Amino acid sequence: MARPEPHGSEDWPAPLEILNPDSKHPVVLICEHAANHIPARYERLGVEPADLERHIAYDIGAAAVTRILARRLGAPAFLGTYSRLLVDLNRPFGAPSSMPVLSEATRIPGNEGLDEAELAFRRRAIFDPFHDAIAALLDRRVGQPSLIVTIHSFTPVFLGVSRPWHVGILHDHQPAFARHFLAGLAADPALVVGENVPYVIERDSDYAIPVHASDRGLPGALIEIRNDLIRTPEGGDAWAARLAPILDDLSLTRRPAA
């Protein structure tokens, strides 16, 4: 089958959306799992339409929170435009979970037996442009402060196991940076806040924080919000309102002189 290059059509959008690309705000927002779009030629990778509305296809509510934060802070933000099922932007390319054949308990037939040409196409068309754009911005900002913050969401129940946290702050051996978030969020006694939950950052299963933060010696944290809390516009607004002042406080001492 021919593999057309994306050309900005509705079915083949640009591989990322960039907000505030010229901003000097120290916070750099990344939302890898912002969208659930799969081009028509893939026939939903063989999954049901309802599956594209689930966490296996994208991080519900994460894009809205990222957009609001970018607007409130005036910070640069990078949002993925394709489903994580087609290629997961927060996995090392080629890792088993980067184009999964099984996601949670759902089989993904369209990812079975991918040939080298298809792998190369997905990397060239989606994965590399997304991360190249982030790297280019960070290269331009060398010598200026940058704080890498990725926005994700997680399911209240995973494979039958309930998760009690409202939000988790994940870090790659940078507890001091992450604990600024933890302290700010813990100020609300109604919130259940966790460190390195419901996941941990590992280099063989994570990409953005290890590569764009740790490898550059930059502070970085991954924010996981329980997705039932941000499914609605009101929920997204409320969580952005919680996070924005924490992010602004973190960046105050790292802002360039006017």
Buried (B, 14 or more C-beta within 10 A) or exposed (E): EEEEEBEEEEEBBBBBBBBBEEBBBBBBBBBBBBBBBBBEEEEBBBBEEEBBEBBBBBBBBBBBBBBBBBBBBBBBBBBBBBBBBBBBBBBBBEBEBBBBBEBEEBBBEBBEEEEEEBBEBBBBBBBBBBBEBBBEBBEEBEEEBBBBBBBBBBBBEEEEEEBEBBBBBBBBEBEEBBBBBBEBBEEEEEEBBBBBBBBBBEEEBBBBBBBBBBEBEBBBBBBBBBBBBBBEEEBBBBBBEBBBEBBBEBBEEBBEEE
